[in-house]
Amino acid sequence: MCLFRFMCAITTRALFILVSLAGVWRVTWVKKEPIYWFLTFLFLPLVAEMIVTLRSRKGKDYKWFSPPILMFLISIIPSIWLLELHHQQEKSNDTQKHSKNTKNHSIIEQAFSTVCSNEWILALHQILLILLIVGKWLLPLGGGVTKDELSQLLLIFVGTAADILEFTNETLSDVQENSPQLVYIILAVWTWSMLQFPFHLAVVNSKRDKKDDQELEEVTLLSKHSTDIWSIVEALFIHDGPFLVVRLTVMTYFDVFHQMLVFFSIKNFLVVILNLYRLFIICHDFRLSRRSSKREISEL
């Protein structure tokens, strides 16, 4: 079992490095500047984390936090930023390129650069999200994490990954030629939303043992409903909340309006409203339970 855990830990991190390396190679190929190979230095924290984890924890992950996933994001996100910015710059210069004579370029080179510029970026987004899910599945469980909690976390990851991919793909396609600031906003929100993957506070929870009434009276709202509250915080401030703000900005400030954008804006709005309603219900029920417990203690 120890050997299997050891192999899973190494295999997962090797896949992380391989995909990050593919991203760096694509950046150097697109930019045609070897200086971008220095992005491989971002792999060093992941390698250092692997050595420390294998030696001190025998490959086991932590309970509420996954350092290898965070290091993987640090190593690959800069490459995706560079590719997205380069692609948007090429899009804005398309009219100028078509007006110029392109006979000095080979047909294969033109076809390859035209087809693969966007397909490469989309594939990198897809592989990144799939590998985050599979990687978390392969990583050895941290102390105190049950298989049931892991299965819940992976199911949440699948839904989150689908939403994030749709957000980046659809929203970036709405960017107009003269809106480079919108690209930075979308990529910043996308980067912020990726923090949901290394942190597991919305699912993994330390279970409290049943104690006497005097100790139960001191239980706080956060300690009793920590998983619910953290899931609400993630939805409001990391996922659906920021996505809703960006989509509303696209529609109002940048005058982009179409059916799918409206649909997903309504979906984000409903999730935000339902989470606020859920938070109200949790707080209301907690107050009622505190009052009833105090009543019972006073009657004794």
Rosetta blueprint (number, residue, H / E / L):
1 M L
2 C H
3 L H
4 F H
5 R H
6 F H
7 M H
8 C H
9 A H
10 I H
11 T H
12 T H
13 R H
14 A H
15 L H
16 F H
17 I H
18 L H
19 V H
20 S H
21 L H
22 A H
23 G H
24 V H
25 W H
26 R H
27 V H
28 T H
29 W H
30 V H
31 K H
32 K L
33 E L
34 P H
35 I H
36 Y H
37 W H
38 F H
39 L H
40 T H
41 F H
42 L H
43 F H
44 L H
45 P H
46 L H
47 V H
48 A H
49 E H
50 M H
51 I H
52 V H
53 T H
54 L H
55 R H
56 S H
57 R L
58 K L
59 G L
60 K L
61 D L
62 Y L
63 K L
64 W L
65 F E
66 S L
67 P H
68 P H
69 I H
70 L H
71 M H
72 F H
73 L H
74 I H
75 S H
76 I H
77 I H
78 P H
79 S H
80 I H
81 W H
82 L H
83 L H
84 E H
85 L H
86 H H
87 H H
88 Q H
89 Q H
90 E H
91 K H
92 S H
93 N L
94 D H
95 T H
96 Q H
97 K H
98 H H
99 S H
100 K L
101 N L
102 T L
103 K L
104 N L
105 H L
106 S L
107 I H
108 I H
109 E H
110 Q H
111 A H
112 F H
113 S H
114 T H
115 V H
116 C H
117 S H
118 N H
119 E H
120 W H
121 I H
122 L H
123 A H
124 L H
125 H H
126 Q H
127 I H
128 L H
129 L H
130 I H
131 L H
132 L H
133 I H
134 V H
135 G H
136 K H
137 W H
138 L H
139 L L
140 P L
141 L L
142 G L
143 G L
144 G L
145 V L
146 T L
147 K H
148 D H
149 E H
150 L H
151 S H
152 Q H
153 L H
154 L H
155 L H
156 I H
157 F H
158 V H
159 G H
160 T H
161 A H
162 A H
163 D H
164 I H
165 L H
166 E H
167 F H
168 T H
169 N H
170 E H
171 T H
172 L H
173 S H
174 D L
175 V L
176 Q L
177 E L
178 N L
179 S L
180 P H
181 Q H
182 L H
183 V H
184 Y H
185 I H
186 I H
187 L H
188 A H
189 V H
190 W H
191 T H
192 W H
193 S H
194 M H
195 L H
196 Q H
197 F L
198 P L
199 F E
200 H L
201 L L
202 A L
203 V L
204 V L
205 N L
206 S L
207 K L
208 R L
209 D L
210 K L
211 K L
212 D L
213 D H
214 Q H
215 E H
216 L H
217 E L
218 E L
219 V L
220 T L
221 L H
222 L H
223 S H
224 K H
225 H L
226 S H
227 T H
228 D H
229 I H
230 W H
231 S H
232 I H
233 V H
234 E H
235 A H
236 L H
237 F H
238 I L
239 H L
240 D H
241 G H
242 P H
243 F H
244 L H
245 V H
246 V H
247 R H
248 L H
249 T H
250 V H
251 M H
252 T H
253 Y L
254 F L
255 D L
256 V L
257 F L
258 H L
259 Q H
260 M H
261 L H
262 V H
263 F H
264 F H
265 S H
266 I H
267 K H
268 N H
269 F H
270 L H
271 V H
272 V H
273 I H
274 L H
275 N H
276 L H
277 Y H
278 R H
279 L H
280 F H
281 I H
282 I H
283 C H
284 H H
285 D H
286 F H
287 R H
288 L H
289 S H
290 R H
291 R H
292 S H
293 S H
294 K H
295 R H
296 E H
297 I H
298 S H
299 E H
300 L L
